[in-house]
Amino acid sequence: MPNAARSRRLSQWQSLFVAAVSVCLPLVSVATPATAADHHSKAPCEPIESWIDRHAHAIEIAPGAPARDLRWLDRVIRDARLVGLGESTHGSSEQLQVKHRLVRRMIEHHGFRTVAFEDDFASGVLIDRYLTTGQGDPRTLVGQMASPLLATEEILELVTWLRAWNESHSDKVRFLGTDLLQLRELSFDHITRYVSTRAPDRIGELEADLADLRPPEGQNPFVWYGGLDDAEKLALIAAAGRVVTLVEDVAGPDRWEREYAEQHARAILGWFRNYYVESGFRAHRERFIADSLRWWQGLTGHRKAVYWAANVHTAATPTVTVRTPEEEQSGTLAGGILKRRLGERYVSIGTWFGAGEISSPGRRPMPQPIGPPGAGMFEATLHAARPANFAIDLRAPRGPAAVLDWLDDVHTMRVILPVFEAGHDGNDYTMTVDGLRAAFDAAIYLPVTTASRTY
């Protein structure tokens, strides 16, 4: 889209945003500041918005911006062993850029040495190899990540920066794929090579199961697996379980080789478990994510890692409820598991936007307009308080009773899933958490979004 046309579109969305948040409501109230410049000439509604306004920290978006506005981040992540860095959509350029900026700060000044991603383990292996050795083409590797929504110039810039960091530092940053979104031939190949080298007498047993688990040549794995009946799916899950057991039984002197073989086997089993049902809450996926992070930190000895994913996965409450026009589902997601395991050593930072454009749907991303959040949504309150780029620490130990109640209350906010497409309403895609500061230690708000630059 030409820059002038895009500017007109964004201006229209900003105008709609002002109109949509022009009524002051109890607790979740909304004001009508036209711009960030004249914001302070208009008193926000009391008491929530005024508290947000007083405690918010203006932030820059560009990854290379000076870090003087990130002191709030230093305080929030001070004692963290794992930081969940969430986003309300995978398709916002501004959200991807500001997250990149935070990752840089964590690496440069806080000793974080793992970037874990909402990507497949096998895909992560290839990106990790590029970061540590330079092997591979970064544009190709990013283009082969789990979702077309990840194949963006913004993610490529992050990966390129991580490689540049490693080239000048002996203490390398590593990359981990935590997820189960694709079934990768790399996993089959690694397992086969490991067993044939360390236990050749068992290769026939292994190949018998792997032959059943490999999708037929030329067939989409999801179409193939989704077309099987329950008994056939359960038989494949059993076969994948046998592969895990076999690999774990094979001894090898190289710990990394052995651990990788076992994780590849667990990733195959996890994929078959995850897609056993076509919809509904996927508990296996969330446990795999949390287990992968624990496994990786134990393997590498990295005391500090950042987990880059959607807000739904990073939110730390025991239960998150997700709603789309088609379904509603609730459960404990990865962030809730991590919080239970790590306590205060797990820190969750969420990012949200107001209105504009995002890239979606996941199968074929293109710019999609997103209007302002509905009255009563979390983002509407943030916008009413300060319609500019800001971050706020939500852990406030003290404050007015109404503010503390608001921080501990149930909140609904948008999470624009990859199924969003033209004609859909962004306000129909939401997540609800039982308590705001139980779910997120800090929030980043960006009033305007432009579509991520997919390729």
C-alpha positions as CSV (number, residue, x, y, z in Angstrom):
1,M,0.0,0.0,0.0
2,P,1.5,3.5,-0.9
3,N,2.6,5.5,2.2
4,A,0.0,8.2,1.6
5,A,-2.8,5.8,1.4
6,R,-1.7,4.0,4.5
7,S,-1.4,7.2,6.4
8,R,-5.0,8.1,5.4
9,R,-6.2,4.7,6.5
10,L,-4.5,5.0,9.9
11,S,-5.8,8.5,10.3
12,Q,-9.3,7.1,9.7
13,W,-8.8,4.4,12.4
14,Q,-7.5,7.0,14.9
15,S,-10.6,9.1,14.3
16,L,-12.8,6.0,14.9
17,F,-10.8,5.3,18.0
18,V,-11.5,8.7,19.4
19,A,-15.2,8.3,18.7
20,A,-15.4,4.8,20.2
21,V,-13.8,5.9,23.5
22,S,-15.7,9.1,24.1
23,V,-17.7,8.0,27.1
24,C,-16.4,7.8,30.6
25,L,-17.5,4.6,32.3
26,P,-17.1,3.4,36.0
27,L,-13.7,1.9,36.6
28,V,-13.2,0.9,33.0
29,S,-13.6,4.4,31.7
30,V,-12.6,6.0,28.5
31,A,-11.7,9.6,27.6
32,T,-11.5,11.6,24.3
33,P,-8.0,13.0,23.9
34,A,-7.4,13.7,20.2
35,T,-3.6,13.4,20.3
36,A,-0.8,12.5,22.6
37,A,0.3,16.1,22.5
38,D,-2.8,17.6,24.0
39,H,-3.4,14.6,26.3
40,H,-2.2,16.3,29.5
41,S,-4.6,19.3,28.9
42,K,-7.5,17.0,29.5
43,A,-7.9,15.2,32.9
44,P,-8.5,11.5,32.5
45,C,-11.3,9.8,34.2
46,E,-10.6,8.9,37.9
47,P,-9.3,6.9,39.4
48,I,-7.9,4.1,37.1
49,E,-6.9,6.2,34.1
50,S,-5.2,8.9,36.3
51,W,-3.2,6.2,38.1
52,I,-2.1,4.7,34.7
53,D,-1.2,8.2,33.5
54,R,1.0,9.0,36.5
55,H,2.8,5.6,36.5
56,A,3.2,5.1,32.7
57,H,6.6,5.3,31.0
58,A,6.8,6.7,27.5
59,I,8.7,4.4,25.3
60,E,10.3,4.3,21.8
61,I,9.5,1.5,19.4
62,A,12.5,1.2,17.1
63,P,14.8,-1.6,18.1
64,G,17.9,0.5,17.9
65,A,16.6,3.5,19.9
66,P,18.7,4.5,23.0
67,A,17.7,2.5,26.1
68,R,17.2,5.4,28.5
69,D,13.4,4.9,28.6
70,L,13.7,1.2,29.6
71,R,14.6,1.6,33.3
72,W,11.1,0.3,34.1
73,L,12.1,-2.9,32.4
74,D,15.2,-3.2,34.5
75,R,13.1,-3.2,37.6
76,V,10.5,-5.6,36.4
77,I,12.9,-8.3,35.2
78,R,15.5,-7.8,37.9
79,D,15.0,-11.3,39.6
80,A,13.6,-13.1,36.6
81,R,14.9,-16.4,35.3
82,L,12.4,-16.6,32.5
83,V,10.5,-13.6,30.9
84,G,7.4,-14.3,28.9
85,L,7.2,-11.6,26.2
86,G,3.7,-11.6,24.7
87,E,1.8,-10.0,21.9
88,S,-1.9,-9.5,21.2
89,T,-1.4,-10.4,17.5
90,H,1.4,-11.9,15.5
91,G,0.8,-9.4,12.7
92,S,1.7,-6.0,14.2
93,S,4.9,-4.4,13.0
94,E,5.1,-2.2,16.1
95,Q,4.6,-5.0,18.5
96,L,7.3,-7.1,16.9
97,Q,9.7,-4.1,16.9
98,V,9.2,-3.1,20.5
99,K,9.6,-6.7,21.6
100,H,12.9,-6.9,19.6
101,R,14.0,-3.8,21.4
102,L,13.3,-5.4,24.8
103,V,15.1,-8.5,23.8
104,R,18.2,-6.4,23.0
105,R,18.1,-4.8,26.4
106,M,17.8,-8.2,28.2
107,I,20.7,-9.6,26.3
108,E,23.0,-6.5,26.4
109,H,22.4,-5.5,30.1
110,H,20.8,-8.4,31.9
111,G,22.6,-11.5,30.7
112,F,19.8,-13.3,28.9
113,R,21.3,-15.9,26.6
114,T,18.3,-17.8,25.2
115,V,15.6,-16.5,22.9
116,A,12.8,-19.1,22.9
117,F,10.1,-18.8,20.3
118,E,6.6,-19.9,19.4
119,D,8.1,-22.0,16.7
120,D,8.9,-25.7,16.2
121,F,11.8,-27.3,17.9
122,A,13.3,-28.5,14.6
123,S,12.9,-25.1,13.0
124,G,14.6,-23.6,16.0
125,V,17.5,-26.0,15.7
126,L,18.3,-24.5,12.3
127,I,18.0,-20.9,13.4
128,D,20.2,-21.7,16.5
129,R,22.8,-23.2,14.2
130,Y,22.8,-20.0,12.1
131,L,23.2,-17.9,15.2
132,T,26.1,-19.9,16.6
133,T,27.9,-20.8,13.4
134,G,26.6,-18.6,10.5
135,Q,25.4,-21.7,8.6
136,G,22.3,-21.1,6.5
137,D,20.6,-18.2,5.0
138,P,18.6,-16.2,7.6
139,R,15.9,-15.0,5.2
140,T,15.2,-18.6,4.2
141,L,15.3,-19.9,7.7
142,V,12.8,-17.2,9.0
143,G,10.7,-18.0,5.9
144,Q,10.5,-21.6,7.0
145,M,9.3,-20.9,10.6
146,A,6.1,-22.5,11.8
147,S,3.7,-19.8,10.5
148,P,3.8,-17.5,7.5
149,L,3.0,-14.8,10.1
150,L,6.6,-15.2,11.4
151,A,8.1,-14.8,7.9
152,T,8.5,-11.0,8.4
153,E,11.2,-8.4,7.9
154,E,10.8,-7.6,11.6
155,I,11.7,-11.2,12.7
156,L,14.5,-11.3,10.2
157,E,15.9,-8.1,11.7
158,L,15.8,-9.8,15.1
159,V,17.6,-12.9,13.9
160,T,20.1,-10.9,12.0
161,W,20.9,-8.8,15.1
162,L,21.3,-11.9,17.3
163,R,23.8,-13.3,14.8
164,A,25.7,-10.0,14.8
165,W,25.8,-10.1,18.6
166,N,27.2,-13.6,18.6
167,E,29.9,-12.7,16.1
168,S,31.4,-10.3,18.6
169,H,30.8,-12.2,21.9
170,S,32.1,-15.5,23.1
171,D,29.0,-16.0,25.4
172,K,26.6,-16.9,22.6
173,V,22.9,-16.3,22.5
174,R,21.0,-19.5,21.6
175,F,17.6,-20.0,19.9
176,L,15.0,-22.5,21.0
177,G,11.8,-23.5,19.2
178,T,9.3,-24.5,21.9
179,D,6.2,-25.5,20.0
180,L,4.4,-28.3,18.1
181,L,3.0,-26.5,15.1
182,Q,4.6,-28.5,12.3
183,L,5.8,-32.1,11.7
184,R,9.4,-31.7,10.4
185,E,11.5,-34.2,8.4
186,L,14.5,-32.9,10.3
187,S,13.2,-34.6,13.4
188,F,12.9,-38.0,11.7
189,D,16.3,-37.7,10.1
190,H,18.1,-36.8,13.4
191,I,16.5,-39.7,15.3
192,T,17.3,-42.2,12.5
193,R,20.9,-41.0,12.3
194,Y,21.3,-41.2,16.1
195,V,19.9,-44.7,16.5
196,S,21.8,-46.1,13.5
197,T,25.1,-44.8,14.9
198,R,24.6,-45.7,18.6
199,A,22.3,-48.8,18.4
200,P,22.3,-50.2,14.8
201,D,20.7,-53.4,16.1
202,R,17.5,-51.4,16.8
203,I,17.3,-49.4,13.6
204,G,14.8,-51.9,12.1
205,E,12.5,-51.5,15.1
206,L,12.8,-47.7,14.9
207,E,12.1,-47.5,11.1
208,A,9.0,-49.7,11.4
209,D,7.4,-47.0,13.6
210,L,8.8,-44.0,11.8
211,A,7.4,-45.4,8.5
212,D,3.9,-45.2,9.9
213,L,4.5,-41.8,11.4
214,R,5.8,-40.1,8.3
215,P,2.9,-38.5,6.3
216,P,2.5,-40.1,2.8
217,E,4.7,-38.4,0.2
218,G,3.1,-35.3,-1.3
219,Q,0.3,-35.1,1.3
220,N,-0.3,-32.2,3.7
221,P,0.4,-33.7,7.2
222,F,-2.7,-32.0,8.7
223,V,-5.0,-33.2,6.0
224,W,-3.6,-36.7,6.2
225,Y,-3.8,-36.9,10.0
226,G,-7.2,-35.2,10.2
227,G,-8.7,-37.7,7.8
228,L,-7.9,-40.7,10.1
229,D,-10.4,-42.1,12.5
230,D,-9.7,-42.2,16.3
231,A,-8.4,-45.7,16.4
232,E,-5.9,-44.9,13.6
233,K,-4.8,-41.7,15.4
234,L,-4.3,-43.5,18.7
235,A,-2.2,-46.2,17.0
236,L,0.1,-43.5,15.6
237,I,0.3,-41.8,19.1
238,A,1.3,-45.3,20.5
239,A,4.0,-45.6,17.8
240,A,5.4,-42.2,18.5
241,G,5.5,-43.1,22.2
242,R,7.5,-46.2,21.4
243,V,10.0,-44.0,19.4
244,V,10.4,-41.8,22.5
245,T,11.1,-44.9,24.7
246,L,13.5,-46.4,22.2
247,V,15.5,-43.2,21.8
248,E,15.7,-42.7,25.6
249,D,17.0,-46.3,25.9
250,V,19.9,-45.7,23.5
251,A,23.0,-44.5,25.3
252,G,25.5,-42.2,23.7
253,P,28.6,-40.4,25.0
254,D,27.7,-37.0,23.4
255,R,25.1,-35.4,25.8
256,W,23.9,-32.8,23.2
257,E,23.4,-35.4,20.5
258,R,21.4,-37.6,22.9
259,E,19.4,-34.8,24.3
260,Y,18.5,-33.5,20.9
261,A,17.5,-36.9,19.7
262,E,15.2,-37.3,22.6
263,Q,13.7,-33.8,22.1
264,H,13.1,-34.5,18.4
265,A,11.2,-37.7,19.4
266,R,9.2,-35.8,22.0
267,A,8.3,-33.2,19.4
268,I,7.0,-35.9,17.0
269,L,4.9,-37.5,19.8
270,G,3.7,-34.0,20.8
271,W,2.5,-33.2,17.3
272,F,0.4,-36.3,17.1
273,R,-1.1,-35.7,20.5
274,N,-1.7,-32.0,19.9
275,Y,-3.7,-32.6,16.7
276,Y,-5.6,-35.6,17.8
277,V,-8.6,-33.3,18.1
278,E,-9.2,-30.6,15.5
279,S,-10.4,-27.9,17.9
280,G,-10.7,-27.1,21.6
281,F,-8.1,-26.6,24.3
282,R,-4.8,-28.2,23.6
283,A,-3.2,-29.0,27.0
284,H,-0.5,-31.2,25.4
285,R,0.9,-28.2,23.5
286,E,1.1,-26.0,26.6
287,R,2.8,-28.6,28.7
288,F,5.3,-29.3,25.8
289,I,6.1,-25.5,25.7
290,A,6.7,-25.3,29.4
291,D,8.6,-28.6,29.5
292,S,10.8,-27.5,26.6
293,L,11.8,-24.4,28.4
294,R,12.7,-26.2,31.5
295,W,14.6,-28.9,29.6
296,W,16.6,-26.3,27.6
297,Q,17.6,-24.2,30.6
298,G,18.8,-27.4,32.3
299,L,20.7,-28.5,29.2
300,T,22.4,-25.1,28.4
301,G,22.8,-23.9,32.0
302,H,21.3,-20.6,30.8
303,R,20.0,-18.9,33.9
304,K,18.0,-16.3,32.0
305,A,15.8,-16.9,28.9
306,V,13.1,-14.9,27.2
307,Y,10.0,-16.7,25.8
308,W,8.5,-14.9,22.7
309,A,4.9,-15.8,22.0
310,A,1.3,-14.6,22.0
311,N,-0.2,-13.1,25.2
312,V,-2.4,-16.1,25.7
313,H,0.7,-18.3,26.1
314,T,2.7,-16.0,28.3
315,A,-0.1,-14.9,30.7
316,A,0.6,-16.3,34.1
317,T,-2.8,-16.9,35.5
318,P,-3.9,-20.5,36.2
319,T,-6.8,-20.1,33.7
320,V,-7.1,-18.2,30.5
321,T,-10.4,-18.1,28.5
322,V,-10.1,-17.5,24.8
323,R,-13.1,-16.6,22.6
324,T,-13.5,-16.5,18.8
325,P,-16.6,-16.3,16.7
326,E,-16.5,-20.1,16.5
327,E,-15.7,-21.3,20.0
328,E,-14.7,-20.6,23.6
329,Q,-12.1,-22.6,25.5
330,S,-10.4,-22.3,28.9
331,G,-7.4,-23.9,30.5
332,T,-3.9,-23.5,31.9
333,L,-1.6,-22.3,29.3
334,A,2.2,-22.3,29.2
335,G,2.5,-19.1,31.3
336,G,0.3,-20.5,34.0
337,I,2.5,-23.7,34.2
338,L,5.7,-21.6,34.2
339,K,4.4,-19.4,37.0
340,R,3.5,-22.4,39.1
341,R,6.9,-23.9,38.6
342,L,9.0,-20.7,38.9
343,G,7.0,-18.4,41.1
344,E,8.4,-14.9,41.1
345,R,11.3,-16.0,38.8
346,Y,8.8,-16.0,36.0
347,V,7.9,-12.5,34.7
348,S,5.2,-11.9,32.1
349,I,5.1,-8.7,29.9
350,G,2.2,-8.3,27.5
351,T,1.9,-6.0,24.6
352,W,-1.4,-4.5,23.1
353,F,-2.4,-2.1,20.4
354,G,-5.3,0.2,19.7
355,A,-6.3,0.3,16.0
356,G,-4.8,0.2,12.5
357,E,-3.8,-2.7,10.4
358,I,-2.3,-6.2,11.1
359,S,-1.1,-9.0,8.9
360,S,-3.6,-11.9,8.8
361,P,-4.8,-14.7,8.3
362,G,-2.0,-17.0,9.1
363,R,-2.3,-19.1,5.9
364,R,-1.9,-16.1,3.6
365,P,-1.1,-12.9,5.5
366,M,-2.1,-9.6,4.0
367,P,-3.0,-6.2,5.7
368,Q,-6.3,-6.3,7.5
369,P,-7.9,-3.3,9.1
370,I,-8.6,-3.5,12.9
371,G,-10.9,-1.0,14.5
372,P,-10.7,0.2,18.1
373,P,-11.3,-2.0,21.1
374,G,-14.8,-2.0,22.5
375,A,-15.7,-0.1,25.6
376,G,-14.7,-2.0,28.7
377,M,-11.8,-3.8,27.2
378,F,-8.4,-3.5,28.8
379,E,-6.9,-1.7,25.7
380,A,-9.7,0.9,25.8
381,T,-8.8,1.8,29.4
382,L,-5.1,2.1,28.5
383,H,-5.9,4.4,25.5
384,A,-8.2,6.6,27.6
385,A,-5.4,7.0,30.2
386,R,-2.6,7.8,27.7
387,P,-3.1,7.5,23.9
388,A,0.7,7.2,23.2
389,N,3.3,4.5,23.3
390,F,3.9,3.6,26.9
391,A,4.8,0.8,29.4
392,I,3.5,0.4,32.9
393,D,4.5,-1.8,35.8
394,L,1.3,-3.6,37.0
395,R,2.8,-5.1,40.2
396,A,1.8,-2.0,42.3
397,P,2.1,-3.0,45.9
398,R,0.0,0.0,47.0
399,G,-2.4,2.5,45.7
400,P,-6.0,3.6,45.9
401,A,-8.4,0.8,46.7
402,A,-10.1,1.2,43.4
403,V,-6.8,0.7,41.6
404,L,-5.8,-2.3,43.6
405,D,-9.3,-3.8,42.9
406,W,-8.8,-3.1,39.2
407,L,-5.4,-4.8,39.1
408,D,-6.8,-7.9,40.8
409,D,-10.1,-8.0,38.8
410,V,-11.1,-10.1,35.8
411,H,-10.1,-8.5,32.6
412,T,-10.9,-9.1,28.9
413,M,-8.6,-8.0,26.1
414,R,-8.2,-8.7,22.5
415,V,-6.0,-11.5,21.1
416,I,-6.2,-11.5,17.3
417,L,-5.6,-15.2,16.4
418,P,-4.3,-16.2,13.0
419,V,-7.7,-17.3,11.8
420,F,-8.7,-13.6,11.7
421,E,-9.5,-12.5,8.1
422,A,-11.2,-9.8,6.1
423,G,-14.7,-9.0,7.3
424,H,-14.1,-10.2,10.9
425,D,-14.4,-8.0,13.9
426,G,-11.3,-7.8,16.1
427,N,-13.5,-7.5,19.2
428,D,-14.8,-11.0,18.6
429,Y,-11.3,-12.3,19.4
430,T,-10.6,-12.0,23.1
431,M,-8.9,-13.5,26.1
432,T,-10.0,-13.2,29.7
433,V,-7.7,-13.5,32.7
434,D,-8.8,-13.9,36.3
435,G,-6.6,-11.1,37.6
436,L,-4.6,-8.5,35.6
437,R,-1.4,-8.4,37.7
438,A,-1.6,-12.1,38.3
439,A,-1.4,-12.5,34.5
440,F,1.0,-9.7,33.6
441,D,3.7,-8.0,35.5
442,A,3.9,-5.2,33.0
443,A,1.9,-3.9,30.0
444,I,3.0,-2.2,26.8
445,Y,0.5,-0.2,24.9
446,L,0.9,1.1,21.3
447,P,-2.1,3.1,20.1
448,V,-1.5,2.5,16.4
449,T,-0.5,-0.6,14.5
450,T,0.7,-1.2,11.0
451,A,0.8,-4.6,9.3
452,S,4.0,-6.6,9.8
453,R,6.1,-6.8,6.6
454,T,5.6,-10.4,5.5
455,Y,7.6,-11.9,2.7
